[in-house]
């Protein structure tokens, strides 16, 4: 604690330098290297700790989606929202990667699904990490010691599985559900694997229906994080998607979501994982939800 008090004392010089006080400037310059080495993000900081929190974040806080003509459509309205939930580990003290951990509780809906098929589905889901990892990092600023540079912590996605009723150490209290079919029921509105209400993944073991299963899973995983489709559901009018920045302000960038669920070609300049089949492009705005959750 004595060393930390010295850091507090040194920080006063920093603040006077920022205020251009010439009397303190020379002394601060002499102390700068010592300050940075011993005080910035120091293990002696009593307020610095590793955070482990269960996140529940409404999509109201993540993005805004509305019709291009400004008129109301229930399918695009703000009240058509869900809650993103996952476990977030922010290791400020130990300086490791930020971990976004999602637990899936798996159950088979139909008889005849083999253990081999279940393991195959699990391995496909685990590949989602390879698509989402390496795209984002969390910038953290220490407001108590004003002269320290921010630290940048890479964001890593982790997936674990549980069977119905099974408790997983460090897992979510209410994990996402996976209902596994041989083929997704064709009587519903969505006839392919998808995420229902931000909570339940409807998946299938069939591999011969002509779509990219890994892309579909990676796309639906984004919905579980609170990320919207970049295509529109209205039959006549395009929609607009705008994301909230981690500071809470609505970003000026407007993504045009094509009407009637029309996606873009995967090689189009504005294609991304949320609007083009088989595109694995992930844009920066699709990581802002993590910054929002971290601030909360």
C-alpha positions as CSV (number, residue, x, y, z in Angstrom):
1,X,0.0,0.0,0.0
2,X,2.9,2.3,0.7
3,X,4.1,1.9,-2.9
4,X,0.6,2.6,-4.2
5,X,0.5,5.8,-2.2
6,X,3.7,6.8,-3.9
7,X,1.9,6.3,-7.2
8,X,-0.9,8.5,-6.1
9,X,1.7,11.2,-5.2
10,X,3.4,10.9,-8.6
11,X,0.1,11.1,-10.4
12,X,-0.2,14.7,-9.1
13,X,2.8,15.6,-11.2
14,X,1.2,14.1,-14.2
15,X,-1.9,16.2,-13.8
16,X,0.1,19.3,-13.4
17,X,2.0,18.5,-16.6
18,X,-1.4,18.1,-18.3
19,X,-2.3,21.5,-17.0
20,X,1.1,22.9,-18.3
21,X,2.4,23.9,-14.9
22,X,6.0,24.8,-15.6
23,X,7.1,24.5,-12.0
24,X,6.1,20.8,-11.8
25,X,7.0,19.8,-15.3
26,X,10.7,19.2,-14.7
27,X,10.1,17.1,-11.6
28,X,7.5,15.1,-13.4
29,X,9.7,14.4,-16.4
30,X,12.3,13.0,-14.0
31,X,9.7,10.7,-12.4
32,X,7.9,9.6,-15.6
33,X,9.7,6.4,-16.3
34,X,9.4,5.3,-12.6
35,X,5.7,6.1,-12.6
36,X,5.0,4.1,-15.8
37,X,6.9,1.1,-14.6
38,X,5.6,0.9,-11.1
39,X,2.2,2.6,-11.2
40,X,0.4,1.9,-14.4
41,X,-1.9,-1.1,-14.1
42,X,0.0,-2.1,-11.0
43,X,-0.8,-5.2,-9.0
44,X,-0.5,-2.8,-6.0
45,X,-3.6,-0.9,-7.1
46,X,-6.3,-2.0,-4.5
47,X,-9.0,-1.1,-6.9
48,X,-7.7,-3.2,-9.7
49,X,-9.2,-6.7,-10.0
50,X,-10.3,-9.4,-12.4
51,X,-14.0,-9.3,-13.2
52,X,-16.3,-12.3,-13.8
53,X,-19.8,-11.3,-14.5
54,X,-22.9,-12.8,-16.1
55,X,-24.1,-10.4,-18.8
56,X,-27.7,-9.8,-19.6
57,X,-28.0,-7.0,-22.2
58,X,-31.1,-6.0,-24.1
59,X,-30.7,-5.5,-27.8
60,X,-32.4,-2.1,-27.2
61,X,-28.9,-1.1,-25.9
62,X,-27.0,-2.6,-28.9
63,X,-28.7,-1.4,-32.1
64,X,-31.6,0.4,-33.7
65,X,-33.4,-1.1,-36.7
66,X,-36.1,0.7,-38.6
67,X,-37.7,1.0,-42.1
68,X,-35.9,3.1,-44.6
69,X,-39.1,5.1,-45.3
70,X,-39.5,5.9,-41.6
71,X,-42.8,4.1,-41.3
72,X,-43.5,1.5,-38.5
73,X,-43.1,-2.2,-39.1
74,X,-43.4,-4.6,-36.2
75,X,-40.8,-6.9,-37.7
76,X,-38.2,-4.1,-37.6
77,X,-39.4,-2.3,-34.5
78,X,-37.4,-1.7,-31.4
79,X,-39.8,-3.7,-29.4
80,X,-38.9,-6.8,-31.4
81,X,-36.0,-7.3,-29.1
82,X,-34.3,-10.1,-27.1
83,X,-31.7,-10.3,-24.3
84,X,-28.1,-11.3,-25.1
85,X,-26.6,-13.3,-22.3
86,X,-23.2,-14.8,-21.7
87,X,-20.5,-14.9,-19.1
88,X,-17.8,-12.2,-19.3
89,X,-14.3,-12.4,-17.7
90,X,-12.2,-9.2,-17.8
91,X,-8.8,-9.9,-16.3
92,X,-7.6,-6.4,-15.5
93,X,-5.2,-7.6,-12.7
94,X,-3.9,-10.7,-14.4
95,X,-3.7,-9.1,-17.9
96,X,-5.0,-12.1,-19.9
97,X,-7.6,-12.1,-22.7
98,X,-11.2,-11.0,-22.1
99,X,-13.3,-14.2,-22.3
100,X,-16.8,-14.3,-23.6
101,X,-18.1,-17.7,-22.5
102,X,-21.3,-19.2,-23.7
103,X,-22.8,-22.5,-22.4
104,X,-25.1,-24.6,-24.5
105,X,-27.5,-27.1,-22.9
106,X,-28.0,-29.8,-25.5
107,X,-31.0,-32.1,-25.8
108,X,-32.3,-34.3,-28.6
109,X,-35.9,-33.8,-29.7
110,X,-36.2,-36.9,-31.9
111,X,-35.3,-40.5,-31.4
112,X,-32.6,-42.2,-33.5
113,X,-30.0,-39.4,-33.2
114,X,-26.7,-41.1,-32.5
115,X,-23.9,-40.1,-30.2
116,X,-21.7,-39.8,-33.2
117,X,-24.1,-37.3,-34.7
118,X,-24.2,-35.3,-31.5
119,X,-20.4,-35.2,-31.3
120,X,-20.4,-34.0,-34.9
121,X,-22.7,-31.2,-34.1
122,X,-20.6,-30.2,-31.1
123,X,-17.4,-30.1,-33.1
124,X,-19.1,-27.9,-35.7
125,X,-20.3,-25.5,-33.0
126,X,-16.8,-25.3,-31.5
127,X,-15.5,-24.1,-34.9
128,X,-17.5,-21.0,-34.4
129,X,-14.7,-19.8,-32.1
130,X,-12.3,-19.9,-35.0
131,X,-14.6,-17.5,-37.0
132,X,-15.2,-15.0,-34.2
133,X,-11.9,-15.0,-32.3
134,X,-9.2,-12.5,-33.4
135,X,-11.7,-9.8,-34.4
136,X,-12.1,-7.6,-31.3
137,X,-10.2,-6.2,-28.4
138,X,-11.3,-4.3,-25.3
139,X,-9.7,-0.9,-24.6
140,X,-9.6,-0.1,-20.9
141,X,-8.7,3.3,-19.5
142,X,-7.6,3.8,-15.9
143,X,-9.4,7.0,-14.7
144,X,-7.8,7.0,-11.3
145,X,-4.3,7.4,-12.6
146,X,-4.8,9.8,-15.4
147,X,-1.3,9.5,-17.1
148,X,-1.4,5.8,-17.7
149,X,-1.9,4.7,-21.3
150,X,-5.0,2.5,-21.9
151,X,-4.4,-1.3,-22.0
152,X,-5.7,-3.4,-24.9
153,X,-7.1,-6.9,-24.0
154,X,-7.9,-9.2,-26.9
155,X,-11.4,-10.7,-26.8
156,X,-11.7,-14.4,-27.0
157,X,-14.9,-16.5,-27.4
158,X,-15.3,-19.7,-25.5
159,X,-18.0,-22.4,-25.8
160,X,-18.8,-25.2,-23.5
161,X,-21.6,-27.8,-23.4
162,X,-23.9,-29.2,-20.8
163,X,-26.6,-31.8,-20.9
164,X,-30.1,-31.0,-19.6
165,X,-29.9,-30.4,-15.8
166,X,-26.1,-30.6,-15.7
167,X,-24.3,-27.9,-13.7
168,X,-21.1,-26.6,-15.3
169,X,-18.4,-24.8,-13.2
170,X,-18.2,-21.1,-14.2
171,X,-21.0,-21.6,-16.7
172,X,-24.1,-19.4,-17.1
173,X,-26.9,-19.8,-14.6
174,X,-29.4,-20.1,-17.5
175,X,-27.5,-21.5,-20.5
176,X,-28.6,-21.3,-24.0
177,X,-30.6,-24.3,-25.2
178,X,-29.9,-26.5,-28.2
179,X,-32.8,-28.6,-29.5
180,X,-31.4,-31.1,-31.9
181,X,-33.6,-32.6,-34.7
182,X,-32.7,-34.8,-37.6
183,X,-34.3,-32.1,-39.8
184,X,-35.6,-28.8,-38.5
185,X,-39.5,-29.0,-38.6
186,X,-40.7,-27.8,-42.0
187,X,-44.0,-26.6,-40.5
188,X,-42.6,-23.5,-38.9
189,X,-41.8,-20.1,-40.3
190,X,-38.0,-20.8,-40.3
191,X,-37.2,-24.1,-42.0
192,X,-33.5,-24.2,-41.4
193,X,-31.3,-24.1,-38.3
194,X,-31.8,-20.9,-36.4
195,X,-32.0,-19.2,-33.0
196,X,-35.4,-18.7,-31.4
197,X,-36.0,-15.5,-29.3
198,X,-32.3,-15.2,-28.5
199,X,-32.4,-18.3,-26.3
200,X,-32.8,-21.6,-28.1
201,X,-30.8,-22.9,-31.0
202,X,-32.9,-25.2,-33.3
203,X,-30.3,-27.4,-35.0
204,X,-30.3,-30.6,-37.1
205,X,-28.1,-33.5,-37.9
206,X,-28.9,-33.6,-41.6
207,X,-26.0,-32.5,-43.8
208,X,-27.5,-32.8,-47.2
209,X,-29.9,-29.9,-47.5
210,X,-27.7,-27.6,-49.6
211,X,-26.6,-24.9,-47.2
212,X,-23.4,-24.1,-45.3
213,X,-24.0,-25.4,-41.8
214,X,-20.9,-23.8,-40.3
215,X,-21.8,-20.4,-41.7
216,X,-25.4,-20.8,-40.4
217,X,-24.1,-21.6,-36.9
218,X,-21.7,-18.7,-36.8
219,X,-24.5,-16.3,-38.0
220,X,-26.9,-17.6,-35.4
221,X,-24.2,-17.3,-32.7
222,X,-24.1,-13.6,-33.5
223,X,-27.8,-13.3,-32.7
224,X,-27.0,-14.9,-29.3
225,X,-24.6,-12.0,-28.7
226,X,-27.3,-9.5,-29.6
227,X,-26.4,-8.7,-33.2
228,X,-29.2,-8.2,-35.7
229,X,-29.6,-9.4,-39.3
230,X,-28.3,-7.0,-41.9
231,X,-31.3,-7.8,-44.1
232,X,-34.9,-6.7,-43.7
233,X,-38.1,-8.6,-43.1
234,X,-40.5,-6.0,-44.6
235,X,-41.7,-7.2,-48.1
236,X,-41.7,-3.7,-49.7
237,X,-39.2,-1.5,-48.0
238,X,-35.5,-1.7,-47.1
239,X,-34.5,-1.3,-43.4
240,X,-31.7,0.6,-41.7
241,X,-29.5,-0.8,-38.9
242,X,-27.5,1.6,-36.7
243,X,-25.3,0.4,-33.8
244,X,-24.8,2.1,-30.4
245,X,-21.2,2.8,-29.6
246,X,-19.7,1.7,-26.2
247,X,-20.2,5.3,-25.0
248,X,-23.9,5.0,-25.5
249,X,-24.2,7.2,-28.6
250,X,-25.8,6.0,-31.8
251,X,-23.2,5.6,-34.5
252,X,-23.8,7.6,-37.7
253,X,-23.0,4.6,-40.0
254,X,-26.3,3.3,-41.5
255,X,-26.3,-0.2,-42.8
256,X,-29.0,-0.8,-45.5
257,X,-30.8,-4.0,-44.9
258,X,-32.4,-5.2,-48.1
259,X,-36.1,-5.9,-48.0
260,X,-37.9,-9.2,-48.0
261,X,-34.9,-11.1,-46.3
262,X,-32.8,-10.7,-49.4
263,X,-29.1,-11.2,-48.6
264,X,-26.1,-9.8,-50.5
265,X,-23.6,-11.8,-52.6
266,X,-20.8,-13.0,-50.3
267,X,-18.3,-11.1,-52.5
268,X,-20.1,-7.8,-52.4
269,X,-18.2,-4.9,-50.9
270,X,-20.8,-4.5,-48.2
271,X,-21.3,-8.2,-47.5
272,X,-20.8,-9.4,-43.9
273,X,-21.7,-12.4,-41.8
274,X,-25.2,-10.9,-41.1
275,X,-26.3,-10.2,-44.6
276,X,-24.6,-12.6,-47.0
277,X,-24.7,-16.4,-47.0
278,X,-21.2,-17.9,-46.8
279,X,-19.6,-14.6,-45.9
280,X,-17.4,-14.7,-42.7
281,X,-16.6,-11.0,-42.7
282,X,-17.1,-9.5,-39.2
283,X,-17.2,-5.7,-38.9
284,X,-16.2,-3.6,-35.9
285,X,-19.7,-2.6,-34.9
286,X,-20.5,-6.2,-34.2
287,X,-18.1,-6.1,-31.3
288,X,-19.4,-2.9,-29.7
289,X,-22.0,-4.9,-27.7
290,X,-19.1,-6.3,-25.7
291,X,-17.8,-2.8,-24.9
292,X,-21.3,-1.8,-23.8
293,X,-21.6,-4.8,-21.6
294,X,-18.1,-4.2,-20.1
295,X,-19.0,-0.6,-19.2
296,X,-22.2,-1.7,-17.5
